[in-house]
């Protein structure tokens, strides 16, 4: 029983760490890489220079999508492994 729980817990954490690493890599790219090369991104996007748009709005939208995806993914993963929070009525 202990070996099964341990293997199941290890799989849960492996999947958790994998999605966290992927989302952190996306965050890094949006925050630092795109901002670093923003001056070279010299085309208009909805009437604004793309570099301005990414600095003012685009990165914030990506952050919200990352948070939404992580919450959704972890809720599904918690439910799949039986560690989800119980809902109170």
C-alpha positions as CSV (number, residue, x, y, z in Angstrom):
1,X,0.0,0.0,0.0
2,X,2.8,2.4,1.0
3,X,4.7,1.8,-2.3
4,X,1.5,2.5,-4.4
5,X,0.8,5.7,-2.5
6,X,4.4,6.8,-2.8
7,X,4.5,6.0,-6.6
8,X,1.2,7.9,-7.1
9,X,2.5,10.8,-5.0
10,X,5.7,10.9,-7.0
11,X,3.8,10.9,-10.3
12,X,1.6,13.7,-9.0
13,X,4.6,15.9,-8.1
14,X,6.4,15.1,-11.3
15,X,3.5,16.3,-13.3
16,X,3.1,19.4,-11.1
17,X,6.7,20.3,-11.4
18,X,6.7,19.8,-15.2
19,X,3.7,22.1,-15.8
20,X,5.2,24.7,-13.4
21,X,8.6,24.6,-15.2
22,X,6.8,25.1,-18.6
23,X,4.7,28.0,-17.3
24,X,7.8,29.6,-15.7
25,X,9.7,29.3,-19.0
26,X,6.8,31.0,-20.8
27,X,6.8,33.7,-18.1
28,X,10.5,34.2,-18.5
29,X,10.3,34.5,-22.3
30,X,7.4,37.0,-22.1
31,X,9.0,39.1,-19.3
32,X,12.6,39.2,-20.4
33,X,13.2,37.9,-23.9
34,X,10.3,39.8,-25.6
35,X,11.1,42.9,-23.6
36,X,14.8,42.7,-24.5
37,X,14.1,42.4,-28.3
38,X,11.1,44.8,-28.2
39,X,12.8,47.6,-30.1
40,X,13.4,45.3,-33.0
41,X,9.7,44.5,-33.1
42,X,8.8,47.6,-35.1
43,X,5.4,46.8,-36.6
44,X,2.0,48.2,-35.7
45,X,-0.4,46.1,-33.6
46,X,-3.9,47.6,-33.4
47,X,-2.5,51.0,-34.3
48,X,0.3,51.0,-31.6
49,X,3.9,50.0,-32.0
50,X,4.1,46.3,-31.0
51,X,6.9,46.9,-28.5
52,X,4.6,49.4,-26.7
53,X,1.7,47.0,-26.8
54,X,3.7,44.1,-25.3
55,X,5.0,46.4,-22.5
56,X,1.6,47.9,-21.7
57,X,-0.9,45.1,-22.4
58,X,0.4,41.9,-24.0
59,X,2.5,40.7,-21.1
60,X,-0.3,41.2,-18.6
61,X,-2.7,39.2,-20.8
62,X,-0.2,36.4,-20.9
63,X,0.3,36.5,-17.1
64,X,-3.5,36.2,-16.6
65,X,-3.7,33.3,-19.1
66,X,-0.8,31.5,-17.2
67,X,-2.6,31.9,-13.9
68,X,-5.9,30.7,-15.3
69,X,-4.3,27.7,-17.0
70,X,-2.3,26.7,-13.9
71,X,-5.4,26.9,-11.7
72,X,-7.4,24.8,-14.1
73,X,-4.7,22.3,-14.7
74,X,-4.0,21.8,-11.0
75,X,-7.7,21.5,-10.1
76,X,-8.0,18.7,-12.7
77,X,-4.8,17.1,-11.5
78,X,-5.9,17.2,-7.9
79,X,-9.2,15.6,-8.8
80,X,-7.4,12.9,-10.9
81,X,-5.2,12.0,-8.0
82,X,-7.8,12.4,-5.3
83,X,-6.2,15.2,-3.4
84,X,-8.7,17.9,-4.4
85,X,-10.3,20.1,-1.7
86,X,-13.7,19.2,-0.5
87,X,-16.4,21.7,-1.2
88,X,-18.4,22.9,1.7
89,X,-22.1,23.5,1.4
